[in-house]
Amino acid sequence: MNDWHVCLWYDHQKPAEAKKRMKWSKKPEQDVYIVGPSRRRDDTAAFGHQFVTFLRNAGVTLTQIDRNTFEARKTEEEHPTSA
């Protein structure tokens, strides 16, 4: 159907918001953004990899999970667990 999308999921770190979403959301602790228009699969994959390059150039450390899935983890410096 040529309606592939590039999506960005992120943990919003808002427990109260997650609690409100628990009844209808599979991942209430996350928000999702669609980046760019829907396109054919090959065009979307190319755009998605350009987006990954953009994020990496901006300093985001990404780990490739599979061909078209990347993950960024928060570091201890960003969210320390002890005071």
C-alpha positions as CSV (number, residue, x, y, z in Angstrom):
1,M,0.0,0.0,0.0
2,N,3.1,2.3,0.0
3,D,2.3,3.7,3.4
4,W,5.5,3.0,5.4
5,H,6.5,5.5,8.1
6,V,9.6,6.5,10.0
7,C,8.6,6.5,13.7
8,L,10.4,7.9,16.8
9,W,9.4,6.4,20.1
10,Y,10.7,7.9,23.4
11,D,10.1,7.4,27.1
12,H,8.5,10.6,28.3
13,Q,9.4,10.1,32.0
14,K,6.0,11.2,33.2
15,P,4.6,8.6,35.6
16,A,1.2,10.4,36.0
17,E,0.8,10.6,32.2
18,A,1.6,6.9,31.9
19,K,-0.9,6.0,34.6
20,K,-3.7,7.8,32.6
21,R,-2.8,5.9,29.4
22,M,-2.6,2.4,30.9
23,K,-6.2,1.5,29.9
24,W,-5.7,2.1,26.2
25,S,-2.0,2.1,25.4
26,K,0.3,-0.9,25.0
27,K,3.3,1.3,26.0
28,P,1.9,4.0,28.3
29,E,5.3,5.2,29.3
30,Q,6.2,6.1,25.7
31,D,5.2,8.7,23.1
32,V,5.5,8.2,19.4
33,Y,6.2,10.7,16.6
34,I,5.8,10.0,12.9
35,V,8.8,11.7,11.1
36,G,8.2,12.7,7.4
37,P,5.5,11.6,5.0
38,S,4.4,8.0,4.3
39,R,6.2,6.5,1.3
40,R,7.1,3.3,-0.5
41,R,9.1,0.9,1.7
42,D,12.5,1.5,0.0
43,D,12.1,5.3,0.1
44,T,11.1,5.2,3.7
45,A,14.0,3.0,4.7
46,A,16.4,5.4,2.9
47,F,14.8,8.4,4.6
48,G,15.0,6.5,8.0
49,H,18.7,5.9,7.6
50,Q,19.2,9.6,6.8
51,F,17.3,10.4,10.0
52,V,19.5,8.1,12.0
53,T,22.6,9.9,10.5
54,F,21.1,13.2,11.5
55,L,20.6,12.0,15.1
56,R,24.1,10.6,15.3
57,N,25.6,13.9,13.9
58,A,23.6,15.7,16.6
59,G,25.3,13.5,19.3
60,V,22.8,10.8,19.9
61,T,24.4,7.4,20.4
62,L,22.3,4.8,18.7
63,T,22.6,1.0,18.7
64,Q,21.3,-0.9,15.6
65,I,18.8,-3.6,16.7
66,D,18.0,-4.9,13.3
67,R,18.0,-3.6,9.7
68,N,15.6,-0.7,10.3
69,T,15.5,-0.4,14.1
70,F,17.8,1.7,16.2
71,E,17.8,2.3,20.0
72,A,19.2,5.1,22.1
73,R,19.7,4.5,25.8
74,K,20.0,7.1,28.5
75,T,23.3,7.2,30.1
76,E,24.0,7.4,33.9
77,E,25.1,11.0,33.4
78,E,21.8,11.9,31.9
79,H,19.7,10.3,34.7
80,P,21.8,9.5,37.7
81,T,20.3,6.8,40.0
82,S,21.9,8.2,43.2
83,A,22.2,11.7,44.7
